[in-house]
Amino acid sequence: LKTDTAAKCMPRTPRPYLTTTKTMSRENGTPEVALPPVLLGGGCTPKSFKGHECPEFVDAPTEGSPPAQEKPVARPLLSRVGGYFMGPCQLYTFITSLYAKFGGFVTVGILQYGVNQGFGNGIGSLAQRYFLKDTLGLQAHPSFMQNIRTASKIPWSIKPVLGMLSDAVPIFGYHRTSYVGLAAALGAVAYVCLGSIPLTAALTVPFLVLINISIATPDVMVDATAAKLSKDAPERASDLQSLVWGALSFGAILSSACSGKLVDLVGPKTMFLMCSVPPLGLLVSSLRRCLPEERVPPSQRKVDLSFLKQHKEVTALAACMSLISVTLSSLQIAVESAQIRGMIILISGAALSASIYFCLRRITPILAKTALFCFLRECCQPSLGDPMFVWMTSDPTGPMFSPVVMGALGVVGSVGLFLGIVVYNKYLTNVSYRKIFLLAQVTMVLYNMSDLILVKRWNLKVGIPDVVFVAGDDALGELIGRFFIMPLFVLCSKVCPDNVEATMFAMLMALLNFGGTIAEFFGSALCDAFSIKDGNFDLLPEAVIAKSFCRLAAIPLIYVLVPNLTPQDPVPGADPTGVESEPSNANFDLEDVLAVTGARAGAASPSGTTPLECDDGTKEQPSAEKPAMTSTSIASLAHLSTQSSLNPGEDDAGSNPQAAV
């Protein structure tokens, strides 16, 4: 709704749980528009402004009174996607009602997802690219530039270890709050150092790692807290997810809109100093203990390794993945020989593949196959993100895009992301995993060939401007990416065994992230193989063809590792006890994407103890209502995410079609 001011919508005394929705009549005989439901308390006075009526909210019937008989009203699609599609009155009521229920967690959630991860990381990511390219002069070595940025994303591959560490070792008596504050402080210091101290390319890496720690660690801790709150108040779980995704999406879109202009006006180093402010907000919230967490008494502050000992296979795989990730990233920076770096990539991928198989097959074979598919499929998607970025912004034969254009492309990609969710939800939910994965992979190969059109400048010969072609290309890439990642999240959620759903789902998402890391190192190796350096982009078309055809290697994996089932079917053998899951009758509509009760937390929080452990220390038996095992795990979409600008991996054109998990 468009209004002159929200001041005419005066908040009232909070009311009991609100369950119904009123429609708002427009003038001039236009049809009524259904408003999204507002849960819990608040509202607007029934005043009119600019021809619109504020909604009249209806209280839930009191005990003993007959339920209200009101004809249900179908809500428009956009009203379902996050709080930011609400009008000012509903948004105010929505946030205040959540604050009344969950207190300081609402503040921390907005600071983490909206300010730190959405806006701060969004503008910081573009600043990093221009800092490496222009300030450090790495435009002559685009493969090394990509290796630096990829190596700095180690924290996203070791998120299971971060979660296990926070569960086992309390700091100052807190399992969550202290980790958030410490990570935020490290991130602020890293940004200040990058913006004020002259650094070489190699010395830049530790500070970039600290920046990613300041985003990944609070993501794990806040998600773990959200899982616990969703369990305690399941009737408000979908509202927590709406808050999270609304803040994340709004922050990311805002950063895409202004990051390029900021780089153009003040430069990357000044932007680093600006980016130090969002982590400070998290630090202050940690010092004020905004997270709803009880402090562990001094007598009980000891290292608890019970979960690690109980699930040795998961612990071993997490440790192995972390060790390989750190070793691979370090060697890709330190080793100069392109041939040796390529061999290291192959050895690392093979070693982790063997670890996945031998560790997870002891739990269930279907889990091991799904984990292998998640990892190996991502490894087969080499990226030329930074070389393409250098070519599009600096090479005279390229489009010579300004920072403003490069920043604005993220907004266009968000449109394709949303359309992909809608198309999948409407037409593809009953298509088998194999068919939808095959369709998405073949389409992705053809889509990547569109880079050849741009590099060869064929789009100009048919009268399509560069900016229009790249914008449409980004939107199409996001749309295709949703066709693959959404059913994959459903499959991952269904193969997770009981009692460790959150941990295993987080492990699968970390494998996706690490597979993307290997793919980016693979792309850098392709640049070296085709001698794309020192401003020489003569063989860039051949590199584009090579990286496109490499993606065909993922097609055989679909038939070997993916079950021939649909997202609606139960997965036989997913339960190690031999008890099959109950078939899910859920219709995976867009409502499910937001109606998670901890599935996203499960994706980002590797700790199974927080969402699953009871007060007496015993493990709660999962029920059919637990979202980590249902279709609502689709909400782990990173990035409804506009994670285009958040996720560790980025596409060749500057957006990110992969999951940011």
C-alpha positions in Angstrom: 0.0 0.0 0.0 1.2 3.5 -0.8 0.5 6.1 1.9 1.6 9.6 2.5 2.6 8.8 6.0 2.4 6.0 8.5 1.9 8.5 11.3 -1.9 8.3 10.9 -1.8 4.6 11.8 -1.6 4.8 15.5 -0.6 1.7 17.5 -3.1 0.4 20.0 -2.9 -1.8 23.0 -1.7 -5.3 22.0 -4.4 -7.8 21.5 -4.6 -11.6 21.8 -3.5 -13.8 19.0 -5.0 -12.6 15.7 -6.0 -15.2 13.2 -8.1 -13.6 10.5 -7.5 -11.2 7.7 -9.6 -8.3 6.5 -9.6 -6.8 3.1 -9.1 -3.2 2.3 -11.4 -1.5 -0.2 -10.0 0.9 -2.7 -11.8 3.8 -4.2 -13.1 4.1 -7.7 -14.6 0.7 -7.6 -11.3 -1.2 -7.9 -11.3 -4.8 -6.5 -10.5 -5.5 -2.9 -6.9 -6.4 -2.0 -6.3 -9.0 0.6 -3.8 -8.0 3.3 -1.3 -10.5 4.8 -2.2 -11.7 8.2 -0.7 -9.9 11.1 0.0 -12.2 14.1 -0.3 -11.0 17.6 -1.2 -7.6 18.8 -1.2 -4.1 17.7 -3.1 -2.6 14.8 -4.2 0.6 13.3 -7.0 3.0 14.1 -9.8 2.7 11.6 -8.9 6.0 9.9 -8.8 6.6 6.2 -5.9 8.3 4.5 -5.4 8.7 0.8 -8.5 6.7 0.0 -7.3 3.6 1.9 -8.7 2.1 5.1 -6.4 0.8 7.7 -7.2 -2.9 8.4 -9.6 -3.8 11.1 -8.0 -6.7 13.0 -10.2 -9.3 14.6 -9.4 -10.9 17.9 -9.4 -14.7 18.3 -12.7 -15.9 19.8 -12.8 -16.1 23.6 -13.3 -19.4 25.4 -16.8 -20.6 25.1 -17.8 -18.3 22.2 -18.5 -19.7 18.8 -15.7 -19.2 16.2 -16.0 -16.3 13.9 -17.5 -17.3 10.6 -15.6 -15.3 8.0 -15.1 -16.2 4.4 -11.4 -16.8 3.9 -9.7 -14.4 1.5 -6.9 -15.6 -0.9 -3.8 -13.6 -0.3 -1.8 -12.2 -3.2 1.6 -13.9 -3.8 3.7 -10.9 -2.9 2.1 -10.6 0.5 3.6 -13.9 1.5 7.3 -13.1 1.0 8.6 -11.5 4.1 7.5 -8.6 6.2 8.9 -5.9 3.9 5.9 -6.4 1.5 3.6 -5.3 4.2 2.2 -1.9 4.5 3.7 0.4 7.2 1.0 -0.3 9.7 1.3 -4.1 9.4 5.1 -4.0 9.4 5.2 -1.9 12.6 2.7 -4.2 14.3 4.5 -7.3 13.0 7.9 -6.3 14.5 6.5 -5.0 17.8 4.6 -8.2 18.3 7.6 -10.3 17.7 9.6 -8.1 20.1 7.0 -8.5 22.7 7.3 -12.3 22.3 11.0 -12.8 21.8 12.6 -9.6 23.2 16.2 -8.8 22.2 16.4 -11.6 19.7 14.5 -9.5 17.2 17.1 -6.8 17.5 20.0 -9.2 17.1 18.2 -10.8 14.1 17.8 -7.5 12.3 21.3 -6.4 13.1 22.8 -9.7 11.8 20.7 -10.4 8.8 19.6 -7.0 7.7 22.6 -4.8 8.7 25.7 -7.0 9.0 25.1 -9.8 6.5 22.6 -8.1 4.2 23.9 -4.6 3.8 27.4 -4.6 5.3 28.6 -7.7 3.5 26.9 -6.6 0.3 28.8 -3.3 0.0 31.9 -4.9 1.5 32.0 -7.6 -1.2 32.1 -5.1 -4.1 34.6 -3.0 -2.2 36.9 -6.1 -1.9 36.8 -6.7 -5.6 37.8 -3.1 -6.5 40.3 -3.0 -3.7 42.1 -6.1 -5.0 41.8 -5.0 -8.7 42.6 -1.3 -8.4 44.3 -0.6 -5.1 46.5 -3.7 -5.0 46.8 -3.8 -8.8 45.8 -7.4 -9.3 43.8 -6.8 -12.5 46.9 -8.2 -14.3 46.5 -11.5 -12.3 42.7 -12.2 -12.2 43.3 -15.9 -11.2 45.3 -14.9 -8.2 42.7 -12.3 -7.3 40.0 -15.0 -7.4 42.2 -17.4 -5.3 42.5 -14.7 -2.6 38.8 -14.1 -2.4 38.0 -17.8 -2.4 40.6 -18.7 0.2 39.1 -16.0 2.5 35.8 -17.9 2.5 37.1 -20.7 4.7 34.6 -20.0 7.6 31.7 -20.8 5.4 33.1 -24.4 4.9 33.7 -25.0 8.6 30.4 -23.8 9.9 29.6 -27.3 11.4 32.9 -27.0 13.4 31.9 -23.5 14.6 28.5 -24.9 15.8 30.1 -27.9 17.6 32.7 -25.7 19.2 30.1 -23.3 20.6 28.1 -26.2 22.0 31.2 -27.8 23.6 33.0 -24.7 24.9 31.2 -21.8 26.6 33.0 -18.5 26.7 32.4 -16.3 29.8 29.5 -18.6 30.5 27.7 -18.2 27.2 27.4 -20.7 24.3 26.1 -18.1 21.8 26.4 -14.5 23.0 30.2 -14.5 23.5 30.9 -16.0 20.1 28.7 -13.4 18.4 30.5 -10.6 20.3 34.0 -11.9 19.7 33.3 -12.5 16.0 31.8 -9.0 15.5 34.8 -7.4 17.2 37.2 -9.3 14.9 35.2 -8.2 11.9 35.3 -4.5 12.9 39.0 -4.6 13.5 39.6 -6.3 10.2 37.6 -3.7 8.3 39.5 -0.9 10.0 42.9 -2.4 9.2 42.0 -2.9 5.5 40.8 0.7 5.3 43.8 2.3 7.1 46.9 0.1 6.8 48.9 -0.4 3.6 48.9 -4.2 2.9 50.2 -6.6 0.4 48.0 -9.0 -1.4 49.1 -12.0 0.8 48.6 -10.0 4.0 45.1 -9.1 3.0 43.9 -12.7 3.2 43.9 -13.0 7.1 41.8 -9.9 7.4 39.4 -11.1 4.7 39.1 -14.4 6.6 38.3 -12.4 9.8 35.5 -10.6 7.9 33.9 -13.8 6.9 34.2 -15.1 10.4 32.3 -12.1 11.6 29.5 -13.0 9.3 29.5 -16.8 9.4 29.8 -17.2 13.2 26.9 -14.9 14.1 24.9 -16.6 11.4 25.4 -20.0 13.1 24.7 -18.7 16.6 21.6 -16.6 15.7 20.2 -19.5 13.7 20.7 -21.9 16.6 18.8 -19.5 18.8 16.1 -19.1 16.3 15.7 -22.9 16.2 15.3 -23.1 19.9 12.8 -20.2 19.9 10.8 -21.8 17.1 10.6 -25.0 19.1 9.4 -23.1 22.2 6.8 -21.1 20.3 6.0 -23.0 17.1 2.9 -20.8 16.4 5.3 -17.9 15.8 8.0 -19.8 13.9 7.0 -18.7 10.5 7.0 -15.1 11.7 10.6 -15.5 12.8 11.6 -16.7 9.4 9.7 -13.8 7.8 11.7 -11.4 10.0 15.0 -13.0 9.1 14.4 -13.3 5.3 12.7 -9.9 5.1 15.7 -8.2 6.8 18.2 -10.2 4.8 16.6 -9.4 1.5 16.0 -5.8 2.2 19.6 -5.3 3.3 21.0 -7.1 0.3 18.8 -5.2 -2.2 19.7 -1.9 -0.6 23.4 -2.8 -0.7 23.1 -3.7 -4.4 21.5 -0.4 -5.1 24.1 1.8 -3.4 27.3 -0.1 -3.3 28.5 0.8 -6.8 27.8 4.5 -6.2 29.7 4.4 -2.9 32.7 2.8 -4.6 32.6 5.5 -7.2 32.4 8.3 -4.7 34.6 7.4 -1.8 36.7 4.4 -3.0 37.0 0.9 -1.5 39.3 1.8 1.4 36.8 4.3 2.8 34.0 1.8 2.2 36.0 -0.7 4.4 35.9 1.9 7.2 32.1 2.3 6.7 31.7 -1.5 6.8 33.2 -1.6 10.3 30.0 -0.1 11.7 27.6 -3.0 11.2 29.7 -5.5 13.2 29.8 -2.9 16.0 26.0 -3.1 16.3 26.3 -6.8 16.9 29.0 -6.2 19.5 26.9 -3.8 21.4 23.9 -6.2 21.3 26.2 -8.9 22.7 27.5 -6.7 25.5 23.8 -6.0 26.4 23.1 -9.7 26.3 20.2 -9.3 23.8 20.2 -13.0 22.8 17.8 -15.0 25.0 20.4 -17.2 26.6 21.0 -18.2 30.2 24.5 -17.9 31.6 26.2 -21.2 32.6 27.2 -21.2 36.3 30.9 -21.1 36.9 30.8 -24.6 38.4 29.4 -26.0 35.2 31.7 -24.2 32.7 33.5 -27.2 31.3 34.2 -28.6 27.9 31.3 -30.9 26.9 32.3 -33.5 24.3 29.4 -35.8 24.7 27.8 -34.9 21.3 31.1 -35.4 19.5 31.7 -38.8 21.1 28.1 -39.9 20.4 28.3 -39.0 16.7 31.8 -39.9 15.8 31.2 -40.2 12.1 29.8 -36.7 11.8 32.6 -35.3 14.0 35.2 -37.1 11.9 33.8 -35.7 8.6 33.5 -32.2 10.0 37.2 -32.3 11.2 38.3 -33.8 7.8 36.5 -31.1 5.8 37.9 -28.3 7.9 41.4 -29.6 7.7 41.2 -30.1 3.9 39.6 -26.6 3.5 42.3 -24.8 5.4 45.1 -26.7 3.7 43.7 -26.3 0.2 43.1 -22.6 0.6 46.5 -21.9 2.1 48.4 -23.8 -0.6 46.4 -22.1 -3.4 47.8 -18.8 -2.1 51.4 -19.9 -1.3 52.2 -22.2 -4.3 53.2 -20.4 -7.5 53.2 -23.3 -9.9 49.8 -23.6 -11.7 50.4 -27.3 -12.3 51.0 -28.1 -8.6 48.0 -26.0 -7.6 45.8 -28.0 -10.0 47.1 -31.3 -8.6 46.3 -30.1 -5.1 42.7 -29.3 -6.1 42.2 -32.8 -7.5 43.8 -34.5 -4.4 41.7 -32.4 -2.1 38.5 -33.2 -3.9 39.3 -36.9 -4.0 40.3 -37.1 -0.3 37.1 -35.4 0.8 34.9 -37.6 -1.4 36.4 -40.7 0.1 35.9 -39.2 3.6 32.2 -38.5 2.8 31.6 -42.0 1.6 33.4 -43.9 4.4 32.0 -41.7 7.2 28.4 -41.3 6.2 27.7 -44.8 4.7 27.8 -46.1 8.3 24.8 -43.9 9.0 22.7 -44.6 5.9 23.8 -45.3 2.3 21.3 -42.8 0.9 22.8 -40.1 3.1 26.3 -40.9 1.8 25.1 -40.7 -1.8 23.2 -37.4 -1.3 26.3 -35.9 0.4 28.5 -37.0 -2.4 26.2 -35.6 -5.0 26.0 -32.2 -3.2 29.8 -32.0 -3.1 30.8 -33.4 -6.5 28.1 -31.6 -8.4 29.4 -28.3 -7.1 32.9 -29.2 -7.9 31.9 -29.6 -11.5 30.8 -26.0 -11.8 34.1 -24.0 -12.4 33.7 -20.3 -12.0 35.4 -17.4 -13.9 33.9 -14.8 -11.6 36.8 -12.5 -11.0 38.4 -12.8 -14.5 35.1 -11.9 -16.0 34.8 -9.0 -13.5 38.2 -7.7 -14.5 37.3 -8.1 -18.2 33.9 -6.3 -17.9 35.3 -3.4 -15.9 38.9 -2.8 -17.2 39.6 -4.4 -20.5 39.1 -2.0 -23.5 37.5 -4.7 -25.6 34.9 -5.3 -22.8 31.8 -3.4 -21.8 33.8 -1.2 -19.4 31.1 -1.2 -16.8 31.2 1.4 -14.0 31.0 0.5 -10.3 27.4 1.8 -10.3 26.4 -0.7 -13.0 28.2 -3.6 -11.4 26.4 -2.9 -8.1 23.0 -2.5 -9.6 23.2 -5.9 -11.3 22.5 -7.6 -8.0 19.0 -6.0 -7.9 18.1 -7.4 -11.3 19.3 -10.9 -10.2 16.9 -10.8 -7.3 14.0 -10.6 -9.7 15.2 -13.8 -11.4 15.5 -15.4 -8.0 12.0 -14.6 -7.1 10.6 -15.8 -10.4 12.5 -19.0 -10.1 10.9 -19.7 -6.7 7.4 -19.0 -8.2 7.9 -21.2 -11.3 9.3 -24.1 -9.3 6.5 -23.8 -6.7 3.8 -23.7 -9.4 5.0 -26.3 -12.0 7.9 -28.4 -10.8 7.1 -29.7 -7.3 5.9 -33.1 -8.5 8.7 -33.7 -11.0 11.2 -36.3 -10.0 14.6 -35.3 -8.6 16.4 -36.8 -11.5 14.4 -35.1 -14.2 14.5 -31.6 -12.5 18.2 -31.9 -11.8 18.9 -33.0 -15.4 16.8 -30.2 -16.8 18.5 -27.6 -14.5 22.0 -28.9 -15.3 21.6 -29.0 -19.1 20.0 -25.5 -18.9 22.8 -24.3 -16.8 25.3 -25.5 -19.4 23.5 -23.6 -22.1 23.2 -20.6 -19.9 26.9 -20.5 -19.3 27.5 -20.4 -23.0 25.8 -17.0 -23.0 29.1 -15.6 -21.6 30.6 -16.5 -25.0 28.1 -14.2 -26.7 29.2 -11.4 -24.4 32.9 -12.0 -24.8 32.6 -12.3 -28.5 30.5 -9.1 -28.5 27.8 -10.8 -30.7 25.1 -9.1 -28.6 26.1 -5.8 -30.0 25.9 -7.1 -33.6 22.2 -7.8 -33.0 21.6 -4.5 -31.3 21.4 -5.6 -27.6 23.4 -3.2 -25.3 25.8 -4.8 -22.9 24.1 -3.7 -19.8 20.7 -5.1 -21.0 22.3 -8.4 -22.0 24.2 -8.9 -18.7 21.2 -7.9 -16.6 18.9 -10.4 -18.4 21.7 -13.0 -18.1 21.9 -12.5 -14.4 18.2 -12.8 -13.9 18.1 -15.9 -16.0 20.9 -17.4 -14.0 19.2 -16.9 -10.7 16.0 -18.4 -12.1 17.7 -21.5 -13.3 19.6 -21.8 -10.1 16.4 -22.1 -8.1 15.3 -25.0 -10.2 18.2 -27.0 -8.9 18.7 -25.8 -5.4 15.1 -25.9 -4.1 14.5 -29.6 -4.8 18.1 -30.3 -3.5 17.2 -28.8 -0.2 14.1 -30.9 0.0 16.1 -34.0 -0.7 18.8 -33.1 1.8 16.2 -32.5 4.5 14.6 -35.9 3.9 17.8 -38.0 4.0 18.9 -36.7 7.4 18.4 -39.3 10.1 16.6 -38.8 13.4 18.2 -37.0 16.3 20.9 -35.3 14.2 18.7 -33.6 11.6 20.1 -30.1 12.3 23.7 -31.3 12.4 23.5 -33.4 9.2 21.6 -30.7 7.3 24.3 -28.2 8.2 26.9 -30.7 7.1 25.3 -31.1 3.7 25.1 -27.3 3.3 28.8 -27.0 4.3 29.6 -29.6 1.6 27.8 -27.5 -0.9 29.8 -24.5 0.2 33.1 -26.3 0.0 32.3 -27.8 -3.4 31.7 -24.2 -4.6 35.2 -23.3 -3.1 36.8 -26.1 -5.1 34.9 -25.0 -8.2 36.3 -21.4 -7.9 39.8 -22.7 -7.5 39.1 -24.9 -10.5 38.1 -21.8 -12.4 41.4 -20.1 -11.4 43.3 -23.1 -12.8 41.4 -22.7 -16.1 42.6 -19.1 -16.2 46.2 -20.2 -15.8 45.8 -22.9 -18.4 44.5 -20.4 -21.0 47.1 -17.7 -20.0 44.5 -15.2 -18.9 46.8 -12.7 -17.2 48.6 -9.4 -17.8 45.6 -7.9 -19.6 45.6 -10.7 -22.2 42.1 -12.0 -22.6 42.6 -13.4 -26.1 41.7 -17.0 -24.9 38.9 -15.9 -22.7 36.3 -17.3 -25.2 38.0 -20.7 -25.0 38.0 -20.6 -21.2 34.3 -19.9 -21.2 33.6 -22.9 -23.5 35.8 -25.1 -21.3 34.1 -24.2 -18.0 30.7 -24.6 -19.6 31.4 -28.1 -20.9 32.9 -29.1 -17.5 29.4 -28.8 -16.1 28.3 -31.7 -18.2 30.4 -33.9 -15.9 27.7 -33.6 -13.3 25.0 -35.3 -15.4 26.2 -38.9 -14.8 26.2 -38.2 -11.1 22.5 -37.5 -11.2 21.7 -41.1 -12.3 24.3 -42.7 -10.0 23.7 -40.8 -6.7 20.2 -39.3 -6.8 17.1 -41.5 -5.9 14.4 -41.8 -8.6 11.8 -40.1 -6.4 9.8 -36.9 -6.4 10.0 -34.3 -3.6 6.5 -35.5 -2.4 7.8 -39.1 -1.8 9.3 -40.5 1.4 12.9 -41.5 1.0 13.3 -45.2 1.8 16.3 -46.1 4.0 16.7 -42.6 5.3 16.2 -43.8 8.9 19.1 -45.9 10.2 16.7 -48.0 12.2 14.9 -49.1 9.1 11.7 -47.2 9.8 10.7 -45.2 6.8 9.5 -41.7 7.0 5.9 -40.9 6.7 5.0 -39.6 3.2 4.7 -35.9 3.1 1.5 -34.5 1.7 2.7 -31.0 1.9 2.3 -28.9 -1.2 5.5 -27.0 -1.6 4.1 -23.5 -2.2 5.8 -20.3 -1.4 4.2 -20.2 2.0 6.4 -23.2 2.9 9.5 -21.3 2.0 8.8 -18.9 4.9 6.9 -21.2 7.2 9.9 -22.9 8.7 10.1 -23.6 12.3 13.9 -23.9 12.4 14.8 -25.5 9.1 16.9 -22.6 8.1 18.5 -22.7 11.6 19.2 -26.3 11.0 20.9 -25.4 7.7 23.2 -22.9 9.3 23.5 -24.3 12.8 25.4 -27.5 12.8 24.7 -28.2 16.4 22.0 -30.7 16.8 22.0 -30.2 20.6 20.4 -26.8 20.6 17.2 -27.6 18.7 17.0 -31.2 19.8 18.2 -31.4 23.4 15.7 -31.3 26.2 16.0 -29.5 29.5 17.0 -32.7 31.3 19.8 -33.4 28.8 18.0 -36.2 27.0 17.4 -36.3 23.3 13.9 -35.5 22.1 12.5 -37.9 19.6 11.7 -36.0 16.4 8.1 -35.8 15.3 6.5 -35.4 11.9 6.1 -31.7 12.7 9.8 -31.1 12.8 10.6 -29.1 9.8 14.1 -30.3 9.2 12.6 -33.5 7.9 9.9 -31.9 5.8 9.5 -29.8 2.7 9.8 -26.7 4.7 13.5 -27.1 4.8 13.3 -25.5 1.4 13.4 -22.3 3.4 17.1 -22.7 3.8 17.3 -21.1 0.4 19.9 -19.0 0.9 19.3 -16.7 -0.1 15.7 -16.2 -0.7 18.6 -14.6 -0.2 19.2 -12.3 -2.4 22.1 -14.4 -1.3 23.2 -13.3 -4.6 25.3 -10.8 -2.8 25.8 -12.8 0.4 26.8 -16.2 -0.5 30.5 -17.1 -0.6 30.4 -18.2 -4.2 29.7 -15.7 -7.0 28.8 -16.2 -10.6 30.8 -15.1 -13.6 28.7 -12.1 -14.2 28.9 -10.8 -10.7 25.8 -12.4 -9.3 25.5 -15.8 -7.5 23.2 -18.5 -8.8 24.3 -21.0 -6.3 23.0 -21.5 -2.8 24.5 -19.5 0.0 24.2 -21.6 2.8 
